[in-house]
Amino acid sequence: MIEALRSLQARVTGAAPPPETVTDVAEALEKLAATLEPFTVGERDQIAGHRGDLPGRGQAMSPVLHVDEWDGAHVLGRITFSRFYLGGNWAVHGGAIPLAFDEVLGRLASTGRTAARTAYLHVNYRKITPIEVELRVEAKVDRVEGRKRFLTGALYDGEHLTADAEGLFVELRPGQP
Ligand SMILES: CCCCCCCC(=O)SCCNC(=O)CCNC(=O)[C@H](O)C(C)(C)COP(=O)(O)OP(=O)(O)OC[C@H]1O[C@@H](n2cnc3c(N)ncnc32)[C@H](O)[C@@H]1OP(=O)(O)O
């Protein structure tokens, strides 16, 4: 279902259908939304974001990270921004890149440790990040100071660095949301 939704997002973004097709698609989507409405659950029980066994944790918000290496200290993986993430001139939208970094660094920050939240995320846009190209993602934990975890990450198109990020993730105290 989530994979189909990702595909739909990319198709909708890249399409210019005739008005009758727009109407048909809109009706079909409204029907689908109505089909799911009776199955609305609380956050704890929803599928999206909670299925570690599915690509992208089963959520369609950020692009899927395909993991090649992952431990408590570093991540190596691959990520492809579909057309859904198009900003302009075949470059990924500037807001989608921090989204991807937050997903990777945020998960790494909490791997094998108490959960942490993003306190800040600084992103440098070095070159255009292309749409529909498999990119290499690298991330690591640089240092831990008490509750503070400092992580860095980078996105590469081949040998070209397209963006890098530095984030602070603060360990949550018991009862902190
Ligand atoms: C499975 C999940 C995968 C995806 C995960 C993605 C992660 C996310 O996106 S989380 C959502 C986005 N983030 C948020 O909503 C966080 C909102 N902010 C907060 O909840 C709080 O401000 C929080 C938890 C970050 C820190 O608050 P609090 O626990 O009270 O910490 P606090 O005592 O103020 O600060 C702790 C230390 O961090 C430092 N610090 C906190 N915020 C910052 C900041 N923005 N910049 C610099 N330093 C900071 C403080 O100076 C302090 O340092 P020191 O111990 O040296 O004095």
The ligand as a Gaussian input file, in Angstrom:
#p B3LYP/6-31G(d) Opt

LIG

0 1
 C       12.564000       6.509000      14.597000
 C       12.602000       7.970000      14.344000
 C       13.356000       8.366000      13.055000
 C       13.237000       9.779000      12.731000
 C       13.722000      10.691000      13.842000
 C       13.718000      12.073000      13.437000
 C       14.014000      12.942000      14.644000
 C       13.075000      14.116000      14.674000
 O       12.748000      14.661000      13.652000
 S       12.484000      14.660000      16.168000
 C       11.349000      15.958000      15.671000
 C       12.024000      17.303000      15.535000
 N       12.551000      17.735000      16.779000
 C       11.769000      18.230000      17.769000
 O       10.570000      18.350000      17.640000
 C       12.496000      18.615000      19.041000
 C       11.836000      19.814000      19.750000
 N       12.660000      20.236000      20.838000
 C       12.687000      19.566000      22.010000
 O       11.905000      18.647000      22.212000
 C       13.691000      19.983000      23.020000
 O       14.135000      21.300000      22.740000
 C       14.927000      19.033000      23.053000
 C       14.475000      17.626000      23.470000
 C       15.623000      18.950000      21.686000
 C       15.939000      19.574000      24.045000
 O       15.249000      19.998000      25.197000
 P       15.686000      19.546000      26.677000
 O       15.553000      18.082000      26.791000
 O       14.919000      20.361000      27.630000
 O       17.199000      19.827000      26.683000
 P       17.971000      21.065000      27.312000
 O       18.172000      20.714000      28.739000
 O       17.342000      22.359000      26.941000
 O       19.332000      20.953000      26.490000
 C       20.206000      19.854000      26.662000
 C       21.535000      20.293000      26.059000
 O       21.331000      20.454000      24.627000
 C       21.660000      21.795000      24.229000
 N       20.714000      22.205000      23.191000
 C       19.375000      21.973000      23.146000
 N       18.866000      22.505000      22.013000
 C       19.897000      23.048000      21.351000
 C       20.003000      23.746000      20.098000
 N       18.952000      23.930000      19.297000
 N       21.221000      24.190000      19.724000
 C       22.330000      23.977000      20.516000
 N       22.292000      23.322000      21.699000
 C       21.082000      22.876000      22.106000
 C       21.495000      22.631000      25.494000
 O       22.263000      23.813000      25.429000
 C       22.002000      21.669000      26.558000
 O       23.395000      21.650000      26.497000
 P       24.280000      21.487000      27.864000
 O       23.848000      20.177000      28.471000
 O       25.693000      21.490000      27.385000
 O       23.914000      22.666000      28.702000

